[in-house]
Amino acid sequence: MNKTRIMLYVTDVTQTVNFWQEHFELPVVATNALPDGSQNIVLQMNAGTELSFFSRDFIKKYSPEVLDDVPSLMFFSDDFDALHEKLAGATPIADNNGLPTFAFPDPDGRYFAVAKA
């Protein structure tokens, strides 16, 4: 395998994509029209990792069995301290077995972890 695409099911695709672009400067690599009229938008995190956003309403209709499958994700950042300051709602930095980490919420209130690279 040479690429990972993480699929996330969100309340508002546009709002969530704007959040990730604003805070992480991720480029859009694909926008796909879906049968219900909504869009799937894919952002590139790095050469091997993408985030793919789908409307929860679309998933509820077409793949309800995976709707509430939420992965627990940890990202590693070289700009750890600046990112911590930038993200509203970020938790305090904690030591996780010698690795500085914090978590932050997305617009749906789902938390993601960040560790110092």
C-alpha positions as CSV (number, residue, x, y, z in Angstrom):
1,M,0.0,0.0,0.0
2,N,1.3,3.4,-0.9
3,K,-1.5,5.7,0.2
4,T,-4.1,6.0,2.9
5,R,-7.4,7.8,2.6
6,I,-9.3,8.3,5.8
7,M,-13.0,8.7,5.3
8,L,-14.8,11.0,7.8
9,Y,-18.6,11.5,8.0
10,V,-19.5,15.0,9.0
11,T,-22.6,17.2,9.5
12,D,-21.5,19.9,7.1
13,V,-18.8,19.0,4.5
14,T,-18.1,22.6,3.5
15,Q,-17.7,23.8,7.1
16,T,-15.5,20.9,8.0
17,V,-13.3,21.3,4.9
18,N,-12.9,25.0,5.6
19,F,-11.8,24.1,9.2
20,W,-9.1,21.7,8.0
21,Q,-7.9,24.1,5.3
22,E,-7.8,27.1,7.7
23,H,-5.9,25.4,10.4
24,F,-3.8,22.9,8.5
25,E,-3.6,24.5,5.0
26,L,-4.5,21.2,3.2
27,P,-5.2,21.4,-0.5
28,V,-8.3,19.9,-2.2
29,V,-7.3,17.0,-4.4
30,A,-10.7,15.9,-5.4
31,T,-14.3,17.0,-5.4
32,N,-16.9,14.3,-6.3
33,A,-20.6,14.7,-6.9
34,L,-22.6,12.1,-5.1
35,P,-26.0,10.6,-6.2
36,D,-28.0,12.6,-3.5
37,G,-26.6,15.9,-4.8
38,S,-24.0,16.3,-2.0
39,Q,-20.3,16.4,-2.5
40,N,-17.4,14.3,-1.3
41,I,-14.3,16.5,-0.8
42,V,-10.8,15.0,-0.4
43,L,-7.9,17.0,1.2
44,Q,-4.3,15.9,1.0
45,M,-2.4,15.8,4.3
46,N,0.9,14.6,2.7
47,A,2.1,12.5,-0.2
48,G,0.6,9.3,1.3
49,T,-2.4,10.5,3.4
50,E,-5.7,12.0,2.5
51,L,-8.9,13.0,4.4
52,S,-12.1,12.3,2.6
53,F,-15.3,14.1,3.9
54,F,-18.8,12.8,3.3
55,S,-22.1,14.1,4.6
56,R,-23.5,12.0,7.4
57,D,-26.9,12.2,5.6
58,F,-25.3,10.6,2.5
59,I,-23.7,7.8,4.5
60,K,-26.9,7.3,6.5
61,K,-28.8,6.7,3.2
62,Y,-26.1,4.7,1.2
63,S,-23.9,3.0,3.9
64,P,-25.7,3.2,7.2
65,E,-23.6,0.3,8.6
66,V,-20.5,2.5,8.8
67,L,-22.1,5.8,9.9
68,D,-20.9,5.7,13.5
69,D,-17.5,4.1,12.9
70,V,-15.2,6.9,14.0
71,P,-11.5,6.3,13.9
72,S,-9.2,7.6,16.6
73,L,-6.5,9.5,14.8
74,M,-3.2,11.0,15.9
75,F,-1.3,13.4,13.7
76,F,2.4,14.3,14.2
77,S,3.4,17.9,13.6
78,D,6.7,19.8,13.3
79,D,4.8,23.0,14.2
80,F,3.4,21.4,17.4
81,D,3.4,24.5,19.7
82,A,2.1,26.9,17.0
83,L,-0.6,24.5,16.1
84,H,-1.6,24.1,19.8
85,E,-1.9,27.9,20.1
86,K,-3.9,28.2,16.8
87,L,-6.6,25.6,17.5
88,A,-9.6,26.7,19.5
89,G,-10.6,24.2,22.1
90,A,-7.2,22.4,22.1
91,T,-6.7,20.5,25.3
92,P,-3.6,21.2,27.5
93,I,-0.4,19.7,26.3
94,A,0.3,16.4,28.2
95,D,3.2,14.0,28.4
96,N,2.3,10.7,26.8
97,N,5.2,8.4,27.6
98,G,7.7,11.1,26.8
99,L,5.7,12.4,23.8
100,P,4.1,15.8,24.1
101,T,0.5,15.5,22.9
102,F,-2.8,17.5,22.8
103,A,-6.2,17.0,21.3
104,F,-8.5,19.3,19.4
105,P,-12.2,19.2,18.3
106,D,-13.4,19.6,14.7
107,P,-16.7,21.4,13.9
108,D,-18.7,18.2,14.8
109,G,-17.0,18.0,18.3
110,R,-14.9,15.0,17.3
111,Y,-11.5,15.0,18.9
112,F,-8.2,14.3,17.1
113,A,-4.8,13.9,18.8
114,V,-1.6,15.7,17.8
115,A,1.9,14.7,18.9
116,K,5.2,16.5,18.6
117,A,7.1,15.2,15.6
